[in-house]
Amino acid sequence: MMLASLGLLLAGSATAHAYESRLIPFRDVGERDWSAEPIYQLAAVQAIDGYADGGFRPLAAMSREEFIKMMTAASGAVPGEQGETVKLKDVDPERWSYPMIEAALQRRWVDALVDSDGNFQPDVPIRREEVAYALGAMLLSEAADADRKQWLDGGWEKERDARAFPDAAQVDAPLAPYAYYAVKQGMLEGSDSGLNPDASLSRQEAAAVIDRLLHRTASAKPLTVTGFYAIQSYNSIERMSLLDQVALGWWHLAYEGAGKAKLDSAGDPYKFNLPEGWEEVTAAADKSGAAKDLVVFANKSHDVESFLGDAAARTQFAESLAAVVNDPRYGFSGVCIDFEDLYDEAAKDDFTAFLHEVKAVLNGKKLTVAVPPVYYYKGYDLKAIGAQADAVILMAYNFLSKADRLPSAPLPLVAESVRDTLAAGVPKEKLILGIGKKTDQFIGAGAEAGYASPASSAVEERLKKAGVAQSLSIPYLNRHIQFTDTADNELFYEDADSIDRKIWVARYYGLKGVALWYMGQFVDSDWQRIAAVRQR
């Protein structure tokens, strides 16, 4: 498996609010730089970082030890897992990079980087052909024996001839078979001048290479897809075939106080109500083979904390829930509890007890629990929830800070919330990353700026008109949109590329799947990316 963190090159992250992730761009990597996406994506998962002065130094050369450490960590190789201890004259076992260099040598990935005197030369800038060689050796070690033999026996020469790099003759002969395998696998790219084998690898090039490697590894990891059919989602009913699970957001908590509560399906201001013609939706799910969950929604407007502290009301609610979830008309496979706004730590035990009571009435059906990132919400015992639930959905899309123009789901905070949730005790095999399809629009400037969250369809229409500037927002990694109407407008949009990055984060951390909030907001280009998830 991939490591959750590849290790920082040098620390220097900024801190804002309660978050530890970098929320300030590197001073020398702008949103229009070609390397911005891989650099900020790796920074989001703490696979790479900058320097204490706020820079990344993208053009600085990367040393042999820095690159081999990153490559080996990205591969998931565990130091000391196989082979005898490796002795190098110029790399002491106490050196910070030694464990990863040793792991690479034990696997025969970097033999050619050790000279006849037993020196590795860790501080020397690594050359592009050495990068290609190391990557090729690593990837070839994963190939079937017959395929590896065929490649080394001459197959690589066909690749060399097909590429026709002008400087092909400059590639060291012993490295060439492995270097061209890395090229074939898309790990290293040439330019008009060729492969540039003797050029040193810059930090920004290293980020791009490691990003490709991590994406290659992650792409093989299966993910389940859950779609929340809620609010206004009829336009997505034909997308059921792309889901493993559909969560039907049609019910909510009705707490009447003093031991009285029930599951309700009408009159909720948040639109968690049973729609007319619901049978068409459940029929579409059944036709597509998507399992169906009953979603129960509640937040502070439902007096959720008081309800949880009322044991008699919880018992009455559980009875009401049991009647619906076990109703054969719906064919539910389970329940998703979406109780939000639990700020008080005192709510932890009550919520855990409530989940136990819910599970007792499900007749073996699955229990899913949606939880927020727990920076400010202290009423969730994640370890207990992870133990009781069959799945936990992390609602990693509510980081909005209007005063700071911090959008709802910046990738660094999404990744941080995943790390925190795993560290709190939720097993990765149960954790599902929630992806919210939302736009944050800031209108005007300064303290008087307005805010809106337009529908995705409205954003897509505006993008077709003149006068719109678009770029990659950094370090947040969603689409940055700017235009002027009656006022200056700045938008952070969760487009298909942004959704893809969050899918990658789920794979990177080895999670169970992703959940889409809510289906009606996702547009055609988003569904194309989601379809690709199901095809792998």
Solvent accessible surface area in square Angstrom, and as a share of the most:
residue,aa,sasa,rsa
1,M,142,0.63
2,M,1,0.01
3,L,52,0.26
4,A,45,0.35
5,S,47,0.30
6,L,5,0.02
7,G,25,0.24
8,L,81,0.40
9,L,27,0.14
10,L,88,0.44
11,A,71,0.55
12,G,26,0.25
13,S,56,0.36
14,A,22,0.17
15,T,101,0.59
16,A,34,0.26
17,H,90,0.40
18,A,54,0.42
19,Y,8,0.03
20,E,125,0.56
21,S,9,0.06
22,R,19,0.07
23,L,16,0.08
24,I,102,0.52
25,P,53,0.33
26,F,4,0.02
27,R,159,0.58
28,D,46,0.24
29,V,3,0.02
30,G,33,0.32
31,E,52,0.23
32,R,173,0.63
33,D,65,0.34
34,W,149,0.52
35,S,1,0.00
36,A,1,0.00
37,E,67,0.30
38,P,16,0.10
39,I,0,0.00
40,Y,2,0.01
41,Q,2,0.01
42,L,0,0.00
43,A,19,0.14
44,A,2,0.02
45,V,0,0.00
46,Q,59,0.26
47,A,0,0.00
48,I,1,0.00
49,D,6,0.03
50,G,0,0.00
51,Y,26,0.10
52,A,96,0.75
53,D,75,0.39
54,G,23,0.22
55,G,0,0.00
56,F,0,0.00
57,R,105,0.38
58,P,19,0.12
59,L,141,0.70
60,A,41,0.32
61,A,48,0.37
62,M,0,0.00
63,S,16,0.10
64,R,21,0.08
65,E,8,0.03
66,E,38,0.17
67,F,0,0.00
68,I,0,0.00
69,K,36,0.15
70,M,3,0.01
71,M,0,0.00
72,T,0,0.00
73,A,0,0.00
74,A,0,0.00
75,S,31,0.20
76,G,12,0.11
77,A,9,0.07
78,V,69,0.40
79,P,48,0.30
80,G,55,0.53
81,E,112,0.50
82,Q,86,0.38
83,G,63,0.61
84,E,152,0.68
85,T,97,0.56
86,V,31,0.18
87,K,187,0.79
88,L,21,0.10
89,K,158,0.67
90,D,49,0.25
91,V,1,0.01
92,D,82,0.42
93,P,80,0.51
94,E,155,0.70
95,R,70,0.25
96,W,132,0.46
97,S,0,0.00
98,Y,13,0.05
99,P,55,0.35
100,M,22,0.10
101,I,0,0.00
102,E,16,0.07
103,A,0,0.00
104,A,0,0.00
105,L,18,0.09
106,Q,28,0.12
107,R,33,0.12
108,R,170,0.62
109,W,17,0.06
110,V,0,0.00
111,D,51,0.26
112,A,54,0.42
113,L,5,0.03
114,V,38,0.22
115,D,57,0.29
116,S,121,0.78
117,D,87,0.45
118,G,19,0.19
119,N,38,0.19
120,F,0,0.00
121,Q,75,0.33
122,P,9,0.05
123,D,98,0.51
124,V,62,0.36
125,P,63,0.39
126,I,0,0.00
127,R,66,0.24
128,R,20,0.07
129,E,0,0.00
130,E,6,0.03
131,V,0,0.00
132,A,0,0.00
133,Y,10,0.04
134,A,0,0.00
135,L,0,0.00
136,G,0,0.00
137,A,7,0.06
138,M,1,0.00
139,L,3,0.02
140,L,3,0.01
141,S,57,0.37
142,E,110,0.49
143,A,24,0.19
144,A,63,0.49
145,D,106,0.55
146,A,77,0.60
147,D,88,0.46
148,R,65,0.24
149,K,134,0.57
150,Q,103,0.46
151,W,18,0.06
152,L,66,0.33
153,D,99,0.51
154,G,20,0.19
155,G,7,0.07
156,W,33,0.12
157,E,72,0.32
158,K,150,0.64
159,E,25,0.11
160,R,76,0.28
161,D,92,0.47
162,A,84,0.65
163,R,103,0.38
164,A,74,0.57
165,F,25,0.10
166,P,105,0.66
167,D,12,0.06
168,A,26,0.20
169,A,107,0.83
170,Q,105,0.47
171,V,12,0.07
172,D,63,0.33
173,A,79,0.61
174,P,101,0.64
175,L,12,0.06
176,A,6,0.05
177,P,19,0.12
178,Y,61,0.23
179,A,0,0.00
180,Y,1,0.00
181,Y,26,0.10
182,A,0,0.00
183,V,2,0.01
184,K,101,0.43
185,Q,52,0.23
186,G,37,0.35
187,M,6,0.03
188,L,5,0.03
189,E,107,0.48
190,G,35,0.33
191,S,62,0.40
192,D,147,0.76
193,S,68,0.44
194,G,0,0.00
195,L,0,0.00
196,N,50,0.26
197,P,1,0.01
198,D,86,0.44
199,A,46,0.35
200,S,53,0.34
201,L,0,0.00
202,S,14,0.09
203,R,3,0.01
204,Q,24,0.11
205,E,48,0.22
206,A,0,0.00
207,A,0,0.00
208,A,8,0.06
209,V,2,0.01
210,I,0,0.00
211,D,18,0.09
212,R,65,0.24
213,L,2,0.01
214,L,0,0.00
215,H,67,0.30
216,R,85,0.31
217,T,45,0.26
218,A,1,0.01
219,S,40,0.26
220,A,87,0.67
221,K,47,0.20
222,P,108,0.68
223,L,14,0.07
224,T,46,0.27
225,V,0,0.00
226,T,9,0.05
227,G,0,0.00
228,F,8,0.03
229,Y,11,0.04
230,A,2,0.02
231,I,62,0.31
232,Q,122,0.54
233,S,4,0.02
234,Y,130,0.49
235,N,115,0.59
236,S,2,0.01
237,I,16,0.08
238,E,147,0.66
239,R,67,0.24
240,M,1,0.01
241,S,70,0.45
242,L,32,0.16
243,L,4,0.02
244,D,50,0.26
245,Q,39,0.17
246,V,0,0.00
247,A,1,0.01
248,L,0,0.00
249,G,0,0.00
250,W,7,0.02
251,W,8,0.03
252,H,9,0.04
253,L,1,0.01
254,A,19,0.15
255,Y,46,0.18
256,E,109,0.49
257,G,21,0.21
258,A,99,0.77
259,G,16,0.15
260,K,112,0.48
261,A,1,0.01
262,K,87,0.37
263,L,15,0.07
264,D,37,0.19
265,S,32,0.21
266,A,65,0.50
267,G,74,0.71
268,D,8,0.04
269,P,107,0.67
270,Y,95,0.36
271,K,106,0.45
272,F,6,0.03
273,N,41,0.21
274,L,54,0.27
275,P,52,0.33
276,E,177,0.80
277,G,47,0.45
278,W,26,0.09
279,E,96,0.43
280,E,89,0.40
281,V,5,0.03
282,T,9,0.05
283,A,58,0.45
284,A,24,0.18
285,A,0,0.00
286,D,87,0.45
287,K,188,0.80
288,S,43,0.28
289,G,65,0.62
290,A,5,0.04
291,A,36,0.28
292,K,10,0.04
293,D,5,0.03
294,L,0,0.00
295,V,0,0.00
296,V,0,0.00
297,F,10,0.04
298,A,0,0.00
299,N,11,0.06
300,K,138,0.59
301,S,73,0.47
302,H,22,0.10
303,D,68,0.35
304,V,1,0.01
305,E,61,0.28
306,S,56,0.36
307,F,0,0.00
308,L,0,0.00
309,G,52,0.50
310,D,25,0.13
311,A,60,0.46
312,A,63,0.49
313,A,0,0.00
314,R,19,0.07
315,T,74,0.43
316,Q,79,0.35
317,F,0,0.00
318,A,7,0.06
319,E,112,0.50
320,S,29,0.19
321,L,0,0.00
322,A,21,0.16
323,A,72,0.56
324,V,31,0.18
325,V,1,0.00
326,N,47,0.24
327,D,29,0.15
328,P,125,0.78
329,R,156,0.57
330,Y,13,0.05
331,G,43,0.41
332,F,8,0.03
333,S,41,0.26
334,G,0,0.00
335,V,0,0.00
336,C,1,0.00
337,I,0,0.00
338,D,8,0.04
339,F,0,0.00
340,E,45,0.20
341,D,22,0.11
342,L,0,0.00
343,Y,102,0.39
344,D,75,0.39
345,E,110,0.49
346,A,77,0.60
347,A,7,0.06
348,K,57,0.24
349,D,110,0.57
350,D,46,0.24
351,F,0,0.00
352,T,31,0.18
353,A,36,0.28
354,F,1,0.00
355,L,0,0.00
356,H,119,0.53
357,E,47,0.21
358,V,0,0.00
359,K,81,0.34
360,A,79,0.61
361,V,36,0.21
362,L,1,0.00
363,N,116,0.60
364,G,78,0.75
365,K,54,0.23
366,K,128,0.54
367,L,0,0.00
368,T,13,0.07
369,V,0,0.00
370,A,1,0.01
371,V,0,0.00
372,P,9,0.05
373,P,11,0.07
374,V,40,0.23
375,Y,31,0.12
376,Y,110,0.42
377,Y,31,0.12
378,K,94,0.40
379,G,0,0.00
380,Y,7,0.02
381,D,45,0.23
382,L,9,0.04
383,K,141,0.60
384,A,25,0.19
385,I,0,0.00
386,G,1,0.01
387,A,79,0.61
388,Q,31,0.14
389,A,1,0.01
390,D,57,0.30
391,A,7,0.06
392,V,0,0.00
393,I,4,0.02
394,L,0,0.00
395,M,15,0.07
396,A,1,0.01
397,Y,34,0.13
398,N,89,0.46
399,F,8,0.03
400,L,48,0.24
401,S,24,0.16
402,K,117,0.49
403,A,103,0.80
404,D,78,0.40
405,R,61,0.22
406,L,5,0.03
407,P,1,0.01
408,S,4,0.02
409,A,5,0.04
410,P,0,0.00
411,L,0,0.00
412,P,5,0.03
413,L,0,0.00
414,V,0,0.00
415,A,0,0.00
416,E,7,0.03
417,S,2,0.01
418,V,0,0.00
419,R,40,0.15
420,D,59,0.31
421,T,2,0.01
422,L,45,0.22
423,A,91,0.70
424,A,43,0.33
425,G,32,0.31
426,V,3,0.01
427,P,52,0.33
428,K,58,0.25
429,E,113,0.51
430,K,50,0.21
431,L,0,0.00
432,I,7,0.04
433,L,0,0.00
434,G,2,0.02
435,I,1,0.00
436,G,4,0.04
437,K,5,0.02
438,K,66,0.28
439,T,1,0.01
440,D,3,0.02
441,Q,24,0.11
442,F,3,0.01
443,I,60,0.30
444,G,20,0.19
445,A,83,0.65
446,G,63,0.60
447,A,109,0.85
448,E,161,0.72
449,A,33,0.26
450,G,33,0.31
451,Y,60,0.23
452,A,34,0.26
453,S,56,0.36
454,P,31,0.19
455,A,49,0.38
456,S,2,0.01
457,S,74,0.48
458,A,53,0.41
459,V,4,0.02
460,E,48,0.22
461,E,95,0.42
462,R,47,0.17
463,L,26,0.13
464,K,152,0.65
465,K,127,0.54
466,A,95,0.73
467,G,64,0.62
468,V,31,0.18
469,A,48,0.38
470,Q,72,0.32
471,S,19,0.12
472,L,33,0.17
473,S,3,0.02
474,I,23,0.12
475,P,4,0.03
476,Y,29,0.11
477,L,1,0.00
478,N,3,0.02
479,R,65,0.24
480,H,20,0.09
481,I,1,0.01
482,Q,83,0.37
483,F,16,0.07
484,T,90,0.52
485,D,84,0.44
486,T,147,0.85
487,A,32,0.25
488,D,90,0.47
489,N,12,0.06
490,E,30,0.13
491,L,5,0.03
492,F,13,0.05
493,Y,0,0.00
494,E,5,0.02
495,D,11,0.06
496,A,9,0.07
497,D,63,0.33
498,S,0,0.00
499,I,0,0.00
500,D,55,0.28
501,R,18,0.06
502,K,2,0.01
503,I,3,0.02
504,W,10,0.03
505,V,0,0.00
506,A,0,0.00
507,R,6,0.02
508,Y,2,0.01
509,Y,7,0.02
510,G,23,0.22
511,L,9,0.04
512,K,76,0.32
513,G,0,0.00
514,V,1,0.00
515,A,1,0.01
516,L,0,0.00
517,W,57,0.20
518,Y,35,0.13
519,M,0,0.00
520,G,13,0.12
521,Q,27,0.12
522,F,8,0.03
523,V,30,0.17
524,D,91,0.47
525,S,47,0.31
526,D,0,0.00
527,W,4,0.01
528,Q,122,0.54
529,R,75,0.27
530,I,1,0.00
531,A,21,0.16
532,A,35,0.27
533,V,6,0.03
534,R,89,0.33
535,Q,149,0.66
536,R,155,0.57
